Amino acid sequence: MGLIGKQTWEFASQPVLISTGTVVGPKEGQGPLGHDFDMVHQDSYLGQGSWEKAERRLMEEACETALSKAHLKADQIDIFYAGDLLNQIVTSGFAARTLATPFIGLFGACSTSMESLALAAMTVDAGYANYALASTASHHSTAERQFRYPTEYGGQKPLSAQCTVTGSGAAIVGKAGEGPRITHATIGQVVDLGVKSPFEMGPAMAPAAVDTIAQHLKDTGRKPEEYDLIVTGDLARIGHKIAAELLEQKAGLFLGDLFKDCGILIFDPDQEEVFSGGSGCACCAVVTYGHLLKRMERGELNRMLICATGALLSPLSTQQGESIPCVAHAVVIERGRWD
């Protein structure tokens, strides 16, 4: 079908989400979803010489897991879409070097999981690829070192801060096969309401999530109750509450128990130093590709809208007093074929 409404792509062939791979660190494995991930590491270094090398290995392992589960080799992948939080998306670039597949690098911050999945589905739907691989990764200690302070500094954080997820998620999209279908994607526009603090990521991203969710429902003509879940990427407890209020006040949408957030789901609130919840590129990726798709596989969910949220800031822009532009991209994943 192509473009419907203003910002939504409808995929006529309904590409198949053939397989996924999820790899996480120790804290994520200790959380309430730990049993839903393919691999849980007990060492945040993954046996590597630095946290940056560990993050690269997380992405490589997630991609290797997805390939193994799909019974495919890397040279059968026609295009690899990936991005991360580090400068020049070096995690993705080095992982692409290992995979030796055609590569397009992305930066959507924490929205990259659904940005890459939307592009993978679009590429397959348009006939430009038989198999597309989408991946993203983040690591708590690499993000701390780049965006805030080295962990050795021991800087104090407010309760509104979030804990970057250590992990990686990967998904393989194909023309046919067993698995859930990708039917729509809504590409968000940048929204910036003037939040400047890097410790207020949830409140900064909430308006972008609201804008994309409301636009998706308008473009498709659907009502919220036509979904089993509408899930944001990493607004955490403060941002998620703000988003729910904005959806009701600005768009007249009351989502109630349909509305969840990956940053809330991934950690137990009593876990040490998780603050208001999870964040990072891997947050939405591992919760969606691990926990939520397992629920769909069990028949508990038939249709869900995953809206990954990203804050497009840099250390330099923050130091110069700039506000935080944010974006959110949403993908519809459905169990079986819907015509």
C-alpha positions, 0 to 999 in steps of 0.5 A: 500500500505504501504511505497512508495518512501523513507519516505511516507506512503500510507494508503490503506483503507483511514481512515476517519477523523470522528470528531475533537474538537478545543478549544482556548484562548482569543487572538485566539478567537479575531483573524480572525479564531475565528468563526471556533473554537468549544470553545473560552475561555475568561479567559486564566486560564480556571478557574483553579489554574495555567496555566499548569492546564489550558493547561491540561483542554484545551486538555481534552475539545478538546478530549471531544468535538471530542468524543461528535461530533462522538457520542463515549465514551472514552472507545470506543477509542482503542489508544490515541496519544498525546503530548505537549511542557511541560517537560515530556509531563505532559499535555498529561499524565494528560489528558490521566489519565482523559480519561482512554484510552490506551495511547502513549505519543509523543514529536515532539514539534510543529510537534506533531499535524500531527505526532499524526494524522499520527500514528492514521491513520497508526494504524487504517489502519493496523487494530490495532484500530477501533478508534484512538484519536490524540491530542496536546495542548499548552498555551502561558504562560506555554511555556513562563515560560518553554522556555523563561522567566516568563511573570512577567519578561516582557522581550522584544522580537524581531519582529522575535519572535512568539506568542505561541497559547493557545489552543488544537486540537483533531481528531478521526480517524476510519475505516469508516464513514462520513468525509474526508479521510487520504490518505498519511503521510510523516515522516520527518527527522531531519534538523539542519542548525545551528540556535541557537536563540530561537527567530528565530523559523521560520527560524530554522524550514523552512529547515525541512518543505522544506525537507519534502514537497519536499520528499513528492512530490518526493515519490508520484510523484505528482505536487504541483498543484494537491493540493488545499493547501500546509500548514505549521504548524507555520513558521510565516511570516519570516520562511514561506517566507524563506521556499518559497524561499528555495522550489524554489531555492533548489527543483525547486518548486514554490508554489505561492498562494497554500502555506499557514502557520497556524501561519500566518492565526491564528492571525491578524498582527495588534493584540497585541504582536503576532510578526511574527505570531503564534507558539506552538503545538496547532497552526497547530492543531486548524487551521487544525481541525477548519478552514481548515476542515470547508473549506473542508466541504464547498467544497472549498478544495478537497485535502490538504497537512498539514506539521506541523513543530517542533523545538526539543530544550529544555531550557537546550540545548539552554543555553548550546549553542546548535543549534536547530534540527527541524523536519516536518511531513506531512499528506494528507487530502482529501475530499471523497474517492480517488482511 
